[in-house]
Amino acid sequence: MSVRGFDRPPTRLEAAKAYAEQVWGTGSAKRVATFDNGIPYVRAGVVARFLTWFVDAVVCLFGVGVCVVALALLHDGGQGLSIDAVAVLAIASCFVVPMLYGLCYGNGRALGAVLTGTQLVRARDGGRIGLKGCWAMVVRTVFMPIVFGIVVLSAATGLGVAGSLARTSIDRAATRHLHAAGIR
């Protein structure tokens, strides 16, 4: 097998994209990428990534709401916790709830990922994110809206935002299909 117009064998990425184009069409072929170690995978689509984030954000927001209601009941008109303590604990719950929810995220699949068929993995090698899932959930639900605002602002002003991602979201079924076809 040779690459179009060249007398060399295709790279893993080229072979994976050619396979994906034959099997799923050009849209999915455009989402084929490689981890830092060269193993190909299929990135999750934009809609799937957004829905994953949205479901996780709603779950965390619901959890924070439950905490705030519980704290308000503990305040109980001045009989329990002081209003200052309630305020501090309510703000802390914005970070604690996503961290606790992130415990479910060690394998890269919290509720949002399960519903959309995606998985958050290490960009380096496609492995599990492990205990860093707690921090990843805080970043996704608390800091991501802030970062999104910074990115939009920097794009509007013409400034660039540099950096690289430590994690990426994959389409589990398509990636599994690609690897089952022997493209590794």
Beta strands, then each sheet from edge to edge (+ up, - down):
strand 1: 32-34
strand 2: 40-42
strand 3: 118-122
strand 4: 167-171
sheet 1: 1+ 2-
sheet 2: 3+ 4-
end
